Amino acid sequence: MSQKTRLTQSALAVAVALVSTQAWSAGFQLNEFSSSGLGRAYSGEGAIADDAGNASRNPALIMMFDRPTFSGGAIFVDPDVNVTGSSVIGNDASQDNIAPTAWVPNLHFVAPINDQFGWGASLTSNYGLATEFNNDFAAGSMGGTTDLETLNLNLSGAYRLNDHWSFGLGFDAVYARAKLERYAGDLPEIIGAQLPGMVKAGKLSPAQAAAIGQQGRPVSAATPKLLV
């Protein structure tokens, strides 16, 4: 095998690994940081300086602006997610519209200081997710409410070395809030169906089984709100 072939295969392996990592995180990731960028499917974000939002992705673009520039917008997300299926004991576990609508705002500002230096600031959301199931959803531990909200503040600066080279550096501060709620669903019925067999096998006494049966009645098992 030639050295060129080995290098090509190594580069391909690295590329596949990076793409796979991006795919695993895509369920939480929001790319709606610019209304104008969304209009062109975010192509050329690292090189196009058509509004201040692009500088949040490549701060060196700040030096392509000759005056202070502000841009802002909000993108409406309307997912259509339906679930069909049944629980392990056969109860219906189907529900429609489990993902609520949401607005994703963005604010950006860039300002050149002189011919060599400039700065910028952005306020966006990079990650977000929400699903809402009914409290009596049969597959309770897989339903409930899941809500993740983030707020990203970006401060960046840029330096122009010459007409061909500019450099940028940015700092991100991310605030995240997560809410997780889970309910018992069919769990009490599942536990109740297993109790007679456990008593027969001698793993539980009848009194213990009766006590577990009382505690396993269908009640809410919501977890408290988690703040991250």
Residue frames as a rotation matrix with the C-alpha (Angstrom) as fourth column:
MET 1
0.580 0.814 0.000 0.00
0.814 -0.580 0.000 0.00
0.000 0.000 -1.000 0.00
SER 2
-0.208 -0.676 0.707 1.42
0.629 -0.646 -0.432 3.36
0.749 0.355 0.559 -1.00
GLN 3
-0.793 -0.150 -0.591 1.84
0.577 -0.500 -0.646 6.23
-0.198 -0.853 0.483 1.43
LYS 4
-0.866 0.499 0.017 -0.71
-0.443 -0.783 0.436 8.27
0.231 0.370 0.900 -0.53
THR 5
-0.166 0.838 -0.520 -3.34
-0.017 0.525 0.851 5.54
0.986 0.151 -0.073 -0.13
ARG 6
-0.321 -0.008 -0.947 -2.68
0.883 0.359 -0.302 5.28
0.342 -0.933 -0.108 3.62
LEU 7
-0.956 -0.055 -0.287 -3.03
0.166 -0.911 -0.377 9.05
-0.241 -0.408 0.881 4.03
THR 8
-0.634 0.771 -0.065 -6.28
-0.488 -0.333 0.807 9.05
0.600 0.544 0.587 2.04
GLN 9
-0.041 0.623 -0.782 -7.76
0.397 0.728 0.559 6.29
0.917 -0.287 -0.277 4.17
SER 10
-0.571 -0.229 -0.788 -6.69
0.821 -0.147 -0.552 8.03
0.011 -0.962 0.272 7.38
ALA 11
-0.973 0.225 -0.050 -8.27
-0.226 -0.974 0.032 11.30
-0.042 0.042 0.998 6.26
LEU 12
-0.344 0.891 -0.297 -11.48
-0.309 0.191 0.932 9.45
0.887 0.412 0.209 5.36
ALA 13
-0.177 0.242 -0.954 -11.60
0.759 0.651 0.024 7.77
0.627 -0.720 -0.299 8.77
VAL 14
-0.840 -0.169 -0.516 -11.20
0.480 -0.676 -0.559 11.10
-0.254 -0.717 0.649 10.56
ALA 15
-0.828 0.560 -0.017 -13.93
-0.481 -0.695 0.534 12.68
0.287 0.450 0.845 8.41
VAL 16
-0.156 0.789 -0.594 -16.35
0.094 0.610 0.787 9.82
0.983 0.067 -0.169 9.14
ALA 17
-0.394 -0.053 -0.918 -15.66
0.889 0.234 -0.395 10.12
0.236 -0.971 -0.045 12.87
LEU 18
-0.964 0.018 -0.267 -16.34
0.066 -0.952 -0.300 13.86
-0.259 -0.307 0.916 12.85
VAL 19
-0.582 0.799 -0.148 -19.55
-0.522 -0.228 0.822 13.45
0.623 0.556 0.550 10.85
SER 20
-0.168 0.511 -0.843 -20.75
0.484 0.788 0.381 10.69
0.858 -0.344 -0.380 13.19
THR 21
-0.686 -0.138 -0.714 -20.15
0.717 -0.293 -0.632 12.88
-0.122 -0.946 0.300 16.25
GLN 22
-0.923 0.368 -0.114 -22.13
-0.383 -0.910 0.158 15.69
-0.045 0.189 0.981 14.64
ALA 23
-0.380 0.819 -0.431 -24.98
-0.257 0.354 0.899 13.30
0.889 0.452 0.076 13.82
TRP 24
-0.343 0.227 -0.912 -25.20
0.783 0.606 -0.143 11.99
0.520 -0.763 -0.385 17.40
SER 25
-0.716 0.001 -0.698 -25.53
0.535 -0.642 -0.550 15.52
-0.449 -0.767 0.459 18.79
ALA 26
-0.919 0.292 0.267 -27.91
0.041 -0.599 0.799 16.78
0.393 0.745 0.539 16.10
GLY 27
-0.167 0.931 -0.325 -31.02
0.787 0.325 0.525 15.88
0.594 -0.168 -0.787 18.10
PHE 28
0.294 0.214 -0.932 -30.36
0.851 -0.502 0.153 18.77
-0.435 -0.838 -0.330 20.49
GLN 29
-0.637 -0.738 -0.222 -28.57
0.566 -0.643 0.516 21.14
-0.524 0.203 0.827 18.15
LEU 30
0.646 0.752 -0.128 -30.14
0.494 -0.540 -0.681 24.29
-0.582 0.377 -0.721 16.74
ASN 31
-0.425 -0.801 0.422 -28.61
0.857 -0.207 0.471 25.87
-0.290 0.562 0.775 13.66
GLU 32
0.365 0.682 0.633 -31.12
0.822 -0.555 0.125 28.72
0.437 0.475 -0.764 13.43
PHE 33
-0.057 -0.491 -0.869 -28.72
0.817 -0.523 0.242 31.51
-0.573 -0.696 0.431 14.34
SER 34
-0.748 -0.224 -0.624 -29.38
-0.133 -0.872 0.472 33.76
-0.650 0.436 0.622 11.34
SER 35
0.316 0.945 0.084 -32.52
0.015 0.084 -0.996 34.44
-0.949 0.316 0.012 9.31
SER 36
0.512 -0.191 -0.837 -30.55
-0.831 -0.356 -0.427 35.40
-0.217 0.915 -0.342 6.19
GLY 37
-0.621 -0.783 0.041 -28.33
-0.761 0.615 0.208 32.34
-0.188 0.098 -0.977 6.62
LEU 38
-0.341 0.597 0.726 -31.39
0.047 0.782 -0.622 30.10
-0.939 -0.178 -0.295 6.79
GLY 39
0.588 0.639 -0.496 -32.53
-0.399 -0.305 -0.865 31.57
-0.704 0.706 0.076 3.46
ARG 40
0.364 -0.522 -0.771 -29.45
-0.857 0.137 -0.497 30.17
0.365 0.842 -0.398 1.70
ALA 41
0.899 0.088 -0.428 -29.25
0.030 0.964 0.263 26.95
0.436 -0.249 0.864 3.76
TYR 42
0.810 -0.584 0.055 -26.25
-0.243 -0.248 0.938 28.35
-0.534 -0.773 -0.343 5.67
SER 43
0.617 -0.630 0.472 -23.93
0.787 0.475 -0.394 27.84
0.024 0.614 0.789 2.71
GLY 44
0.026 -0.745 0.666 -20.69
0.559 -0.542 -0.628 29.84
0.829 0.389 0.403 2.83
GLU 45
0.892 0.430 -0.139 -21.13
0.345 -0.448 0.825 30.94
0.292 -0.784 -0.548 6.44
GLY 46
0.432 -0.797 -0.422 -17.40
0.692 -0.007 0.722 31.17
-0.579 -0.604 0.548 7.02
ALA 47
-0.585 -0.740 0.332 -16.74
0.760 -0.357 0.544 33.49
-0.284 0.570 0.771 4.08
ILE 48
-0.183 0.609 0.772 -19.87
0.642 -0.521 0.563 35.57
0.745 0.598 -0.296 3.40
ALA 49
-0.777 -0.097 -0.622 -20.23
0.564 -0.545 -0.620 38.86
-0.280 -0.833 0.478 5.28
ASP 50
-0.508 0.657 0.558 -23.74
0.386 -0.405 0.829 39.83
0.770 0.636 -0.048 4.22
ASP 51
0.559 0.607 0.565 -24.91
-0.238 -0.535 0.811 40.52
0.794 -0.588 -0.155 7.79
ALA 52
-0.030 -0.638 0.769 -23.50
-0.924 -0.275 -0.265 40.63
0.380 -0.719 -0.582 11.31
GLY 53
0.746 0.428 0.511 -24.70
-0.618 0.730 0.291 37.12
-0.249 -0.532 0.809 12.12
ASN 54
0.822 -0.446 -0.353 -21.94
0.079 0.705 -0.705 35.44
0.563 0.552 0.615 10.13
ALA 55
-0.033 -0.885 0.464 -19.28
-0.562 -0.368 -0.741 36.93
0.827 -0.285 -0.485 12.41
SER 56
0.367 0.206 0.907 -20.60
-0.908 0.290 0.301 34.72
-0.201 -0.934 0.294 15.22
ARG 57
0.961 -0.047 0.274 -19.36
0.100 0.978 -0.183 31.72
-0.259 0.203 0.944 13.23
ASN 58
0.206 -0.931 0.300 -16.14
0.949 0.116 -0.292 33.29
0.238 0.345 0.908 11.93
PRO 59
0.621 0.117 -0.775 -15.06
0.525 -0.796 0.300 36.37
-0.582 -0.594 -0.556 13.94
ALA 60
-0.518 -0.855 -0.020 -12.41
0.527 -0.337 0.780 37.25
-0.674 0.394 0.625 11.35
LEU 61
-0.213 0.529 0.821 -15.30
0.923 -0.165 0.346 38.41
0.319 0.832 -0.453 9.13
ILE 62
0.494 0.386 -0.779 -15.69
0.691 -0.719 0.081 41.44
-0.528 -0.578 -0.622 11.41
MET 63
-0.316 -0.744 -0.589 -12.91
0.163 -0.654 0.739 43.13
-0.935 0.138 0.328 9.44
MET 64
-0.725 0.136 0.675 -15.02
0.687 0.087 0.721 42.93
0.040 0.987 -0.157 6.26
PHE 65
0.461 0.887 -0.015 -17.47
0.880 -0.455 0.137 45.49
0.115 -0.076 -0.990 7.68
ASP 66
-0.498 -0.672 0.548 -16.66
0.624 -0.717 -0.311 49.18
0.602 0.187 0.777 7.28
ARG 67
-0.459 0.404 0.791 -19.29
-0.598 -0.799 0.062 50.47
0.657 -0.444 0.609 9.74
PRO 68
-0.826 0.234 0.513 -21.17
-0.372 0.458 -0.807 49.26
-0.424 -0.858 -0.291 12.85
THR 69
-0.483 0.641 -0.597 -23.80
-0.557 0.300 0.774 46.74
0.675 0.706 0.212 11.79
PHE 70
-0.615 0.408 0.674 -26.72
-0.566 0.368 -0.738 45.20
-0.549 -0.836 0.004 13.69
SER 71
-0.467 0.556 -0.688 -28.88
-0.542 0.435 0.719 42.28
0.699 0.709 0.098 12.65
GLY 72
-0.748 0.295 0.594 -31.61
-0.467 0.401 -0.788 40.35
-0.471 -0.867 -0.162 14.40
GLY 73
-0.357 0.676 -0.645 -34.38
-0.691 0.274 0.669 37.93
0.629 0.684 0.369 13.72
ALA 74
-0.343 0.315 0.885 -36.52
-0.676 0.571 -0.465 35.09
-0.652 -0.758 0.017 14.98
ILE 75
-0.671 0.060 -0.739 -37.14
-0.568 0.599 0.565 31.73
0.476 0.799 -0.368 13.37
PHE 76
0.119 0.828 0.548 -40.37
-0.962 0.232 -0.142 29.83
-0.245 -0.510 0.824 14.01
VAL 77
-0.865 -0.413 -0.285 -39.99
-0.456 0.884 0.103 26.07
0.210 0.219 -0.953 14.44
ASP 78
0.111 0.968 0.227 -43.13
-0.967 0.158 -0.200 23.96
-0.229 -0.197 0.953 13.94
PRO 79
-0.861 -0.501 -0.090 -42.24
-0.509 0.839 0.191 20.26
-0.020 0.210 -0.978 14.23
ASP 80
0.313 0.931 -0.191 -44.72
-0.924 0.345 0.167 17.51
0.222 0.124 0.967 13.39
VAL 81
-0.742 -0.637 -0.208 -43.82
-0.524 0.745 -0.412 14.45
0.417 -0.197 -0.887 15.48
ASN 82
0.409 0.895 0.177 -46.24
-0.880 0.335 0.337 11.59
0.242 -0.293 0.925 16.09
VAL 83
-0.725 -0.632 0.274 -45.60
-0.687 0.686 -0.239 8.35
-0.037 -0.362 -0.932 17.99
THR 84
0.444 0.834 -0.327 -47.32
-0.804 0.532 0.265 5.01
0.395 0.145 0.907 17.40
GLY 85
-0.533 -0.613 -0.584 -46.88
-0.293 0.781 -0.552 1.73
0.794 -0.123 -0.596 19.25
SER 86
0.682 0.726 -0.092 -47.83
-0.204 0.310 0.928 -0.20
0.702 -0.614 0.360 22.35
SER 87
0.171 -0.594 0.786 -46.35
-0.985 -0.134 0.113 -0.87
0.039 -0.793 -0.608 25.77
VAL 88
-0.768 -0.596 -0.235 -44.86
-0.585 0.802 -0.121 -4.20
0.260 0.045 -0.964 26.85
ILE 89
-0.763 0.555 0.332 -48.24
0.151 0.652 -0.743 -5.32
-0.629 -0.516 -0.581 28.21
GLY 90
-0.573 0.475 0.668 -50.13
0.820 0.325 0.472 -4.30
0.007 0.818 -0.575 25.08
ASN 91
0.318 0.700 -0.640 -51.65
0.634 -0.659 -0.405 -0.95
-0.705 -0.277 -0.653 26.07
ASP 92
0.640 -0.003 0.768 -51.74
0.695 -0.424 -0.581 1.75
0.328 0.905 -0.270 23.42
ALA 93
0.142 -0.680 -0.720 -48.69
0.607 -0.514 0.606 4.02
-0.782 -0.523 0.340 23.51
SER 94
-0.278 -0.140 0.950 -49.51
0.919 -0.327 0.221 6.32
0.279 0.935 0.220 20.61
GLN 95
0.312 0.374 -0.873 -49.68
0.585 -0.800 -0.134 10.10
-0.749 -0.469 -0.468 20.73
ASP 96
0.345 -0.100 0.933 -49.68
0.864 -0.354 -0.357 12.93
0.366 0.930 -0.036 18.21
ASN 97
0.470 -0.172 0.865 -47.88
0.043 -0.975 -0.218 16.27
0.881 0.140 -0.451 18.24
ILE 98
0.687 -0.250 -0.682 -45.42
0.724 0.316 0.614 15.51
0.062 -0.915 0.398 21.02
ALA 99
-0.446 -0.888 -0.116 -43.02
0.884 -0.457 0.096 18.32
-0.138 -0.060 0.989 20.02
PRO 100
0.490 0.700 -0.519 -44.35
0.628 -0.697 -0.346 21.87
-0.604 -0.157 -0.781 20.66
THR 101
0.589 -0.229 0.775 -43.70
0.581 -0.546 -0.603 24.90
0.561 0.806 -0.189 18.48
ALA 102
0.348 -0.551 -0.759 -40.98
0.725 -0.355 0.590 27.37
-0.594 -0.756 0.276 19.42
TRP 103
0.964 -0.179 0.195 -39.38
-0.026 -0.795 -0.605 30.68
0.264 0.579 -0.772 18.46
VAL 104
0.343 -0.923 -0.172 -35.58
0.900 0.270 0.342 30.83
-0.269 -0.272 0.924 18.14
PRO 105
0.992 0.068 -0.111 -34.38
0.045 -0.978 -0.203 34.48
-0.122 0.197 -0.973 18.36
ASN 106
0.173 -0.981 0.087 -30.99
0.981 0.180 0.073 35.85
-0.087 0.072 0.994 17.35
LEU 107
0.989 0.021 -0.147 -29.23
0.022 -1.000 0.006 39.20
-0.147 -0.009 -0.989 17.82
HIS 108
0.266 -0.938 0.220 -25.85
0.955 0.288 0.074 40.19
-0.133 0.190 0.973 16.36
PHE 109
0.984 -0.053 -0.172 -23.67
-0.066 -0.995 -0.073 43.30
-0.167 0.083 -0.982 16.36
VAL 110
0.234 -0.956 0.174 -20.26
0.964 0.252 0.089 44.03
-0.129 0.147 0.981 14.84
ALA 111
0.990 0.035 -0.140 -18.23
0.028 -0.998 -0.053 47.24
-0.141 0.048 -0.989 14.88
PRO 112
0.309 -0.934 0.179 -14.83
0.758 0.128 -0.640 48.04
0.574 0.333 0.748 13.37
ILE 113
0.561 -0.218 -0.799 -12.63
0.598 -0.561 0.573 50.11
-0.573 -0.799 -0.184 15.70
ASN 114
0.182 -0.522 -0.833 -10.18
-0.636 -0.709 0.305 51.14
-0.750 0.474 -0.461 13.00
ASP 115
0.383 -0.053 -0.922 -8.61
-0.886 0.261 -0.383 49.59
0.261 0.964 0.053 9.90
GLN 116
-0.503 -0.724 -0.472 -6.94
-0.529 0.689 -0.495 46.87
0.684 0.001 -0.730 11.96
PHE 117
-0.991 0.111 -0.076 -9.22
0.126 0.563 -0.817 46.00
-0.048 -0.819 -0.572 14.87
GLY 118
-0.334 0.939 0.076 -12.91
-0.638 -0.285 0.715 45.27
0.694 0.191 0.695 15.37
TRP 119
-0.954 0.080 0.288 -15.26
-0.191 0.576 -0.795 43.57
-0.229 -0.814 -0.534 17.82
GLY 120
-0.401 0.864 -0.304 -18.65
-0.491 0.078 0.868 41.90
0.773 0.498 0.393 17.87
ALA 121
-0.809 0.251 0.531 -21.32
-0.426 0.371 -0.825 40.35
-0.405 -0.894 -0.193 20.09
SER 122
-0.497 0.668 -0.554 -24.07
-0.418 0.376 0.827 37.81
0.761 0.642 0.092 19.49
LEU 123
-0.562 0.446 0.697 -26.99
-0.647 0.288 -0.706 36.39
-0.515 -0.848 0.127 21.44
THR 124
-0.219 0.424 -0.879 -28.30
-0.773 0.474 0.422 33.08
0.596 0.772 0.223 20.09
SER 125
0.360 0.282 0.889 -29.44
-0.733 0.675 0.082 29.61
-0.577 -0.682 0.449 21.10
ASN 126
-0.413 -0.663 -0.624 -27.33
-0.902 0.390 0.183 26.66
0.122 0.639 -0.760 19.99
TYR 127
-0.903 0.100 -0.418 -29.18
0.112 0.994 -0.004 23.76
0.415 -0.050 -0.908 21.58
GLY 128
-0.529 0.784 0.324 -32.82
-0.808 -0.348 -0.476 23.13
-0.260 -0.514 0.818 22.37
LEU 129
-0.786 0.331 -0.522 -35.33
0.020 0.857 0.514 20.32
0.618 0.394 -0.681 22.59
ALA 130
-0.605 0.635 0.480 -38.86
-0.712 -0.162 -0.683 19.82
-0.356 -0.755 0.550 23.90
THR 131
-0.624 0.552 -0.553 -41.25
-0.041 0.684 0.728 16.88
0.780 0.477 -0.405 23.91
GLU 132
-0.649 0.506 0.567 -44.50
-0.742 -0.258 -0.619 16.67
-0.167 -0.823 0.543 25.86
PHE 133
-0.686 0.455 -0.568 -46.47
0.128 0.844 0.521 13.46
0.717 0.285 -0.637 26.45
ASN 134
0.337 0.868 0.366 -49.70
-0.465 -0.185 0.866 13.08
0.819 -0.462 0.341 28.40
ASN 135
-0.222 -0.423 0.879 -49.24
-0.973 0.032 -0.230 12.18
0.069 -0.906 -0.419 32.07
ASP 136
0.359 0.440 0.823 -51.03
-0.528 0.823 -0.210 8.85
-0.770 -0.359 0.528 31.52
PHE 137
0.320 -0.332 -0.888 -48.85
-0.894 0.205 -0.399 7.84
0.315 0.921 -0.231 28.55
ALA 138
0.970 0.220 -0.106 -48.46
-0.180 0.936 0.304 4.04
0.166 -0.276 0.947 28.76
ALA 139
0.356 -0.918 -0.173 -44.68
0.773 0.393 -0.498 4.00
0.525 0.044 0.850 28.27
GLY 140
0.951 0.275 -0.142 -44.31
0.306 -0.760 0.574 6.46
0.050 -0.589 -0.806 31.13
SER 141
0.386 -0.874 -0.296 -40.53
0.365 -0.150 0.919 6.39
-0.847 -0.462 0.261 31.57
MET 142
-0.514 -0.554 0.655 -40.11
0.809 -0.057 0.586 7.19
-0.287 0.831 0.477 27.86
GLY 143
0.171 0.678 0.715 -42.68
0.784 -0.532 0.318 9.98
0.596 0.506 -0.623 27.86
GLY 144
0.218 -0.021 -0.976 -43.34
0.832 -0.519 0.197 12.80
-0.511 -0.854 -0.096 30.31
THR 145
0.997 0.058 0.043 -41.88
0.071 -0.896 -0.438 16.22
0.014 0.440 -0.898 29.59
THR 146
0.104 -0.995 -0.002 -38.37
0.900 0.093 0.426 16.91
-0.424 -0.046 0.905 28.34
ASP 147
0.926 0.235 0.294 -37.39
0.334 -0.873 -0.355 20.54
0.174 0.427 -0.887 27.85
LEU 148
0.023 -0.967 -0.256 -33.92
0.886 -0.099 0.453 21.94
-0.463 -0.237 0.854 27.16
GLU 149
0.928 0.217 0.303 -33.31
0.330 -0.857 -0.396 25.67
0.174 0.467 -0.867 26.62
THR 150
0.023 -0.966 -0.257 -29.97
0.943 -0.065 0.327 27.38
-0.332 -0.250 0.909 26.07
LEU 151
0.990 0.130 -0.052 -28.79
0.110 -0.953 -0.283 30.96
-0.086 0.274 -0.958 25.72
ASN 152
0.245 -0.952 0.186 -25.41
0.956 0.269 0.116 31.63
-0.160 0.149 0.976 24.11
LEU 153
0.928 -0.085 -0.362 -23.60
-0.084 -0.996 0.018 34.96
-0.362 0.013 -0.932 24.52
ASN 154
0.402 -0.805 0.437 -20.66
0.914 0.382 -0.136 35.38
-0.057 0.454 0.889 22.16
LEU 155
0.817 -0.302 -0.492 -18.05
-0.222 -0.951 0.215 38.13
-0.533 -0.067 -0.844 22.40
SER 156
0.489 -0.634 0.599 -15.39
0.825 0.560 -0.082 38.25
-0.284 0.534 0.796 19.71
GLY 157
0.489 -0.432 -0.757 -12.59
-0.303 -0.899 0.317 40.38
-0.818 0.074 -0.571 18.36
ALA 158
0.763 -0.216 0.609 -10.73
0.627 0.477 -0.616 40.53
-0.157 0.852 0.499 15.06
TYR 159
0.220 -0.785 -0.580 -7.37
-0.150 -0.614 0.775 41.76
-0.964 -0.083 -0.253 13.77
ARG 160
0.989 0.066 0.132 -6.47
0.124 0.111 -0.986 42.52
-0.080 0.992 0.102 10.14
LEU 161
0.232 -0.972 0.023 -2.84
0.505 0.141 0.852 41.75
-0.831 -0.186 0.524 9.36
ASN 162
-0.822 -0.407 -0.399 -2.99
-0.136 -0.541 0.830 42.88
-0.553 0.736 0.389 5.73
ASP 163
-0.263 0.759 -0.596 -5.34
-0.951 -0.309 0.026 42.85
-0.164 0.573 0.803 2.75
HIS 164
-0.178 0.131 -0.975 -5.19
-0.541 0.815 0.208 39.06
0.822 0.565 -0.074 2.58
TRP 165
-0.437 -0.084 -0.896 -5.15
0.519 0.790 -0.327 37.91
0.735 -0.607 -0.301 6.20
SER 166
-0.110 0.429 0.897 -7.49
-0.755 -0.623 0.205 38.59
0.646 -0.655 0.392 9.13
PHE 167
-0.711 -0.174 -0.681 -7.69
0.260 0.835 -0.485 36.73
0.653 -0.522 -0.549 12.42
GLY 168
0.044 0.799 0.600 -10.52
-0.621 -0.448 0.642 36.40
0.782 -0.401 0.477 14.92
LEU 169
-0.865 -0.257 -0.431 -11.01
0.184 0.635 -0.750 35.12
0.467 -0.728 -0.502 18.44
GLY 170
-0.067 0.938 0.341 -14.30
-0.484 -0.329 0.811 34.51
0.873 -0.111 0.476 20.24
PHE 171
-0.984 -0.130 0.123 -15.58
-0.164 0.378 -0.911 33.65
0.072 -0.917 -0.393 23.71
ASP 172
-0.221 0.946 -0.238 -18.87
-0.187 0.198 0.962 31.83
0.957 0.257 0.133 24.37
ALA 173
-0.915 0.115 0.386 -20.83
-0.376 0.102 -0.921 31.85
-0.146 -0.988 -0.050 27.62
VAL 174
-0.495 0.731 -0.470 -23.70
-0.154 0.458 0.875 29.35
0.855 0.506 -0.114 27.60
TYR 175
-0.655 0.437 0.616 -26.62
-0.686 -0.003 -0.727 29.24
-0.316 -0.899 0.302 30.04
ALA 176
-0.642 0.435 -0.632 -28.73
-0.188 0.710 0.679 26.08
0.744 0.554 -0.374 29.95
ARG 177
-0.461 0.585 0.668 -31.96
-0.819 0.010 -0.574 25.10
-0.342 -0.811 0.474 31.68
ALA 178
-0.734 0.175 -0.656 -33.34
-0.252 0.827 0.502 21.58
0.630 0.534 -0.564 31.58
LYS 179
-0.213 0.743 0.635 -36.65
-0.935 0.034 -0.354 20.18
-0.284 -0.668 0.687 32.80
LEU 180
-0.739 -0.032 -0.673 -37.30
-0.295 0.914 0.279 16.44
0.606 0.405 -0.684 33.06
GLU 181
-0.206 0.727 0.655 -40.59
-0.909 0.106 -0.404 14.90
-0.363 -0.678 0.639 34.19
ARG 182
-0.735 -0.019 -0.678 -41.35
-0.356 0.862 0.361 11.18
0.577 0.507 -0.640 34.10
TYR 183
0.023 0.845 0.534 -44.47
-0.999 0.041 -0.022 9.23
-0.040 -0.533 0.845 35.10
ALA 184
-0.351 -0.196 0.916 -45.14
-0.484 0.875 0.002 5.62
-0.802 -0.442 -0.402 36.04
GLY 185
-0.347 0.280 -0.895 -47.28
-0.904 0.155 0.399 4.71
0.250 0.947 0.199 33.02
ASP 186
0.555 0.571 -0.604 -47.85
-0.473 0.815 0.335 0.95
0.684 0.100 0.723 32.90
LEU 187
-0.472 -0.879 -0.064 -45.13
-0.451 0.303 -0.840 0.24
0.758 -0.367 -0.539 35.47
PRO 188
-0.411 0.340 0.846 -47.58
-0.861 0.158 -0.483 -0.53
-0.298 -0.927 0.227 38.35
GLU 189
0.698 0.710 -0.090 -49.38
-0.692 0.637 -0.340 -3.09
-0.184 0.300 0.936 36.17
ILE 190
0.340 -0.662 -0.668 -46.09
-0.416 0.531 -0.738 -4.64
0.843 0.529 -0.095 35.06
ILE 191
-0.679 -0.602 0.420 -44.89
-0.613 0.150 -0.776 -4.97
0.404 -0.784 -0.471 38.66
GLY 192
-0.064 0.759 0.648 -48.26
-0.903 0.232 -0.362 -6.30
-0.425 -0.608 0.670 39.79
ALA 193
0.746 0.364 -0.558 -48.20
-0.615 0.698 -0.367 -9.02
0.256 0.617 0.744 37.14
GLN 194
-0.012 -0.863 -0.505 -44.80
-0.296 0.486 -0.823 -10.23
0.955 0.139 -0.261 38.35
LEU 195
-0.262 -0.123 0.957 -45.61
-0.943 -0.179 -0.281 -10.36
0.206 -0.976 -0.069 42.08
PRO 196
0.738 0.574 0.355 -47.44
-0.648 0.750 0.135 -13.74
-0.188 -0.329 0.925 42.14
GLY 197
0.757 -0.505 -0.414 -44.51
0.075 0.697 -0.713 -15.44
0.649 0.509 0.566 40.40
MET 198
-0.235 -0.882 0.409 -42.04
-0.404 -0.294 -0.866 -13.92
0.884 -0.369 -0.287 42.84
VAL 199
0.076 0.347 0.935 -44.13
-0.994 0.106 0.042 -15.11
-0.084 -0.932 0.353 45.80
LYS 200
0.943 0.328 -0.061 -44.37
-0.333 0.930 -0.157 -18.59
0.005 0.168 0.986 44.29
ALA 201
0.455 -0.852 -0.258 -40.60
0.137 0.354 -0.925 -18.68
0.880 0.386 0.278 43.77
GLY 202
0.569 -0.175 -0.803 -40.04
0.819 0.209 0.535 -17.69
0.074 -0.962 0.262 47.39
LYS 203
-0.442 -0.765 0.468 -38.41
0.714 -0.616 -0.333 -14.37
0.543 0.187 0.819 46.53
LEU 204
-0.671 0.312 0.673 -41.14
-0.498 -0.862 -0.097 -12.41
0.550 -0.400 0.733 48.33
SER 205
-0.860 0.496 -0.119 -43.53
0.411 0.537 -0.736 -13.19
-0.301 -0.682 -0.666 51.15
PRO 206
-0.121 0.899 0.422 -47.26
0.919 -0.060 0.390 -12.59
0.376 0.435 -0.818 50.59
ALA 207
0.545 0.303 -0.782 -47.09
0.675 -0.712 0.194 -9.64
-0.498 -0.633 -0.593 53.00
GLN 208
-0.411 -0.777 -0.477 -44.20
0.209 -0.589 0.780 -8.09
-0.888 0.221 0.404 51.08
ALA 209
-0.787 0.164 0.595 -46.01
0.611 0.079 0.787 -8.56
0.082 0.983 -0.162 47.78
ALA 210
0.285 0.957 -0.055 -49.14
0.947 -0.273 0.168 -6.92
0.146 -0.100 -0.984 49.19
ALA 211
0.330 -0.234 -0.914 -47.13
0.430 -0.825 0.367 -3.94
-0.840 -0.514 -0.172 50.44
ILE 212
-0.766 -0.642 -0.032 -45.42
0.222 -0.311 0.924 -3.52
-0.603 0.701 0.381 47.06
GLY 213
-0.459 0.681 0.571 -48.78
0.852 0.153 0.501 -3.76
0.253 0.716 -0.650 45.32
GLN 214
0.548 0.655 -0.520 -50.12
0.790 -0.611 0.062 -0.93
-0.277 -0.445 -0.852 47.47
GLN 215
0.047 -0.631 -0.774 -47.09
0.135 -0.764 0.631 1.26
-0.990 -0.134 0.049 46.78
GLY 216
-0.825 -0.460 0.328 -47.23
0.333 0.074 0.940 0.54
-0.456 0.885 0.092 43.06
ARG 217
0.248 0.964 0.097 -50.60
0.746 -0.127 -0.653 2.16
-0.618 0.235 -0.751 42.50
PRO 218
0.025 -0.253 0.967 -50.69
0.929 -0.350 -0.115 4.57
0.368 0.902 0.226 39.51
VAL 219
0.702 0.115 -0.703 -49.33
0.448 -0.838 0.311 7.81
-0.553 -0.534 -0.640 40.92
SER 220
0.908 -0.399 0.128 -47.25
-0.159 -0.610 -0.776 10.56
0.388 0.684 -0.618 39.37
ALA 221
0.577 -0.801 -0.161 -43.53
0.699 0.381 0.606 9.92
-0.423 -0.462 0.779 39.51
ALA 222
0.829 -0.220 0.514 -42.40
0.229 -0.705 -0.672 13.29
0.510 0.675 -0.534 38.24
THR 223
-0.029 -0.899 -0.437 -38.87
0.998 -0.004 -0.060 14.38
0.052 -0.438 0.898 38.91
PRO 224
0.490 0.182 -0.853 -38.21
0.401 -0.916 0.034 17.97
-0.774 -0.359 -0.521 40.04
LYS 225
0.984 -0.149 0.095 -37.02
0.004 -0.518 -0.855 20.56
0.177 0.842 -0.509 37.57
LEU 226
0.356 -0.932 -0.071 -33.31
0.840 0.285 0.462 20.33
-0.411 -0.224 0.884 36.90
LEU 227
0.973 -0.140 -0.185 -31.33
-0.193 -0.930 -0.312 23.53
-0.129 0.339 -0.932 36.47
VAL 228
0.485 -0.841 0.239 -28.00
0.863 0.505 0.023 23.17
-0.140 0.195 0.971 34.73
